[in-house]
Amino acid sequence: MENSKRIEKFRIEYINSKPKICYERARIFTESHKETEGQAICIRRAKAFLDACNNLPINIFEDELLVGTAGKHRRTGILTPEFSWRWVEKEMDNFDKRTQDPYIMTDEQRGFVRKEVFPYWKGKSLEEVFLARVPEETGKILIDTGIIDNDSKWRQAVGEVTPDYQDILFKKGYKKIKEEAEAKIRELDISDPENIEKIDFYKSEAIVAEGLMNFAKRYSDMAKEMSEKETYPKRREELIKISQVCERVPAYPPSSFYEAIQFVWFVQLGGIISENPLALNLGRFDQYMYPYYEMDVNNENINEDEALELIEALWIKLSEWVWTISANTANYFAGYNQFQNLTVGGRKRNGTDATNTISYLCLKASKNVKTHQPGLSVRIHQSAPDDFVMEVARLVKEGTGFPAIHNDRAGAQMLLQDGYDPEDARDWSNCGCVVPHFRKTGQWTSAVNINFGAALEYAINEGKSRLTGEHIGLDEKNICDFDSFEEIKEAFFKQMAYLIRHSVIGTTVAQQIHKEIVPRPFLSICVDGCFEKGLDLSKGGAKYNIGPVLTGIGLGVVSNSLAAIKKLVFEEKIVSLKELSDALDNNWNGYEGIRKLAINAPKYGNDNNYVDELAIEISDFYYKEIRKYKDIFGSKFNSAFMGISNYVPTGKIIGATPCGRKSMKPLTEGVSPFAGTDTESPLAAMKSAAKINHDVHTGGTLLNLRFNQELLESERGLRNLTSMIKSYFALGAFHVQFNTISNEILLKAQEHPEEYKDLLVRVAGYSTQFVNLSKEMQDAIIVRNSYSSF
């Protein structure tokens, strides 16, 4: 099915436009905070949101069906100085020259924010407070180092929320939410000290609810005014309809599919305006949208093509929004990606199949529009409809990297492991990258990235960086003094435990500061539990408060490296530790013979227990060490092997590794093999990955594979793919995703980017336009092994 002319026009505009900065949100928030000095911080933030909703510039662009932006432009990037302004001040003169995720910003805009916005926030921003409080020892390895990294938690908002449409938003609408908040205020006796904070919370909820309703009403009024001037009858009818839709939602529960989908976009916009968040997820879209589709179809108010056009319009809107981030953060989340994950398929809360018409329409929409958002995920169970699984395979064949494919039962098991009720565990959706999540949850699903390569380097280099010589890790003896492989492995575990400890410190400090200075009144409405407790999301208001996720990077590289040391040094005794250390110090130059031996040593991803058992041991140690710690709410920390673009910048700070990898080259993401070393078959790579105990890594696990596109050209090839996925999931694994674009096309796209603007590739836990990636990120994708047979 081809795109409608309208959608195709939007799609072309989207791929041809560059993100532009709009400072209006920052200006309004700053002016509002100046006027509310001394008031409770949750109320100040709520009033700033209300002022933004009342005063942000609004536009209804030509032929739009869904309306709303967070600023002047269709592809608007906003500034949030209350979180961080220093990186903006430092970087904005060169925004358009950044190698990764550049933005357009004018001299007038730079001058305005330097004069009118940034001075107010000096000393008050989340970034500055965090940097003032983080212990010096922790900061040394945490702040922009690539060793452990959590800057998206102190330079940005947290995000990582799945709004609860089923039980809160669609059920009530924001008018009723506001009325209920006002009723709570009247019920509470302010003479009771315990109620003071609750009253402030409910006041903030009422204010933000009013704000979002006002925002929608402004669009309703604009559409009505435009309809009165419109001379083309069809467009006039559309504008009248837009006005009617925005008059009703999100103030009232939606009464049609159109109203429901516009409601969803207004909630996304509310989240963006409130805090510019990462991973504001759409959850189980097919489950909460299907009743409206079924009702409209039965009443002959909509047909499948009209519903598809609305879904595709939402896909465009989700992709137009730009998450404004620092250059360092962009290296970890490359490609203008906002991680708005949307999940379809799977089982219902009672365990029966949940697939419906909307599940299929979402697959079609992603195939048609080729946008990088939403991050489409599918849940597959052993009794999933065959035609649905085949449609998933057909979307894989398109080569966009969509969808991310997940084992339905493994996801539920991960949530059970984290303490969810069984029905809630079955109702999981993906958050951000590949994190199994539930809509009634407060969690930092991407708290810290931990560089396993650094832990290994410090273990075999006396606690020092091989590139700089700086002493960063724990003290360790000279590599030549190790007497056994077990000693080296234990030294690695000791260094890893050290990095985990400081990751926990950095996270809990950031949690406490978020709680104090950047409460989240808008998103607190969206998460069950906050309203009942009278407690903000940042303070543990959610029904489920799950511990932060620490993401391990480089599992494949470190497993390969330890296997090489074990085999070459201690078993075969053909290389000494001194020779190995000298080779690494020289980046293998002059030691080509030893490097060849290292490269030929057993490699993870080939169903070889010699190295796979090391990967299991490392991942199990990582999980157990992390679970020793609790966050500020008393929840245990969680482990993950999910992938973003983090494996490229983390590799740049690591010297050569014993597996044969050269200095500063990328590490490995998720549970994926090191690029080019999975030489047996995709089934072998899957078997290696499946040996890891996925169920305990509740922050998610990720496997990235590449196929030659010819493998999927036939119906038989697609059947083989579905069988392989189900077999992999039968082994207990959680996730797999595929790139199917040939190197020939990728190299052409590097050479002639103007001809490949809509070429999507799977980076790690997400897809984005290949031409929007830096060359080093593009090269990291190109060097991945591409299988020519199953």
WOJO-V260153 format. One record per helix or strand. SS is the DSSP state (helix for helix, strand for strand). FROM is the first residue (numbers start at 1). TO is the last residue. If there is no record, write none. Layout:
((SS	FROM	TO) (SS	FROM	TO))
//
This chain:
((helix	5	16) (strand	20	22) (helix	24	35) (helix	41	55) (strand	76	78) (helix	86	97) (strand	104	104) (helix	107	121) (helix	126	133) (helix	136	142) (strand	148	149) (helix	151	153) (strand	161	162) (helix	165	172) (helix	174	187) (helix	193	229) (helix	233	248) (helix	257	275) (strand	280	281) (strand	283	283) (helix	285	298) (helix	304	320) (strand	322	322) (helix	327	332) (strand	341	345) (strand	347	347) (strand	353	353) (helix	357	369) (strand	375	380) (helix	386	397) (strand	404	407) (helix	408	417) (helix	422	426) (strand	429	431) (strand	435	437) (strand	441	442) (strand	448	451) (helix	452	459) (strand	464	464) (strand	471	471) (helix	479	481) (helix	485	517) (helix	521	526) (helix	530	533) (helix	537	539) (strand	544	545) (strand	549	553) (helix	555	571) (helix	577	585) (helix	592	600) (helix	609	626) (strand	630	630) (strand	636	636) (strand	638	641) (helix	646	651) (helix	682	690) (helix	694	696) (strand	701	701) (strand	704	707) (helix	709	712) (helix	715	730) (strand	735	739) (helix	743	751) (helix	753	755) (strand	760	762) (strand	767	769) (helix	770	772) (helix	775	782) (strand	786	787))
//
